[in-house]
Amino acid sequence: MGVAKRVSEKLAGGSGKAKTEQLSGGAVIARILATEGVDTMFGIVDGTYMGLLAALRPNAIRLFTPRHETSAAHMAAGYARLTGQLGVCIASNGPGVANILPGVAVEEAEGNRVLLITSCRRVGTVYPDRGGTFQSFPQSQAIAAMAKFSRVVPSHERLAELMRAALRACFSGRPGVVHLDVPESVFNGKAEFSPATFRTTDQIRVQVGPTADPALVEATAQLIVAARRPLLHAGSG
């Protein structure tokens, strides 16, 4: 028996197969967010992502519910700016997503670190729309025009991969709005997930941000010291 196979069987409890767990897509999203340190979300309750909502409390995530989806985006942005953490908001398919678009436009322009997770109709009825789908429009394309990242989750199998890609986008480059559109059948339907689905933050993205050149910092300090009337105009985002 090869070394790799022995290690694999040991991790799987000697069965030769990785132990899997049957989870809803929403439960997977909640667990990944909790691993990232998310403990607060903003959004309006809707049946299309009940699998996510049911998994928030077991993962110690609080949900604050505004009266309008645009407010959820602004609340997530305010939370991100005040705490330095990732702001997360949710919106339901169709009208809910349409309502949150003004918030997406503002928070992307302001450079606030917001992860927006939306629901869309079940797999097989959207992307592409087969016609006459209830309360549906091309949500990812609409948001992509005003966000730094927007992707559709086509299946349970791609869910964790695209969540990791979204989290990397959240913490790379200029802060802005990152979006994932998840079908209600993925949110609420269950599938088998292996332990490899859930990775630590350092396995998902770089933990240390870019640093300034020490020589440039020194030169800047000297310019300020030598200036008669120094003026610093420091922005955000």
Disulfide bonds with the S-S distance in Angstrom:
none
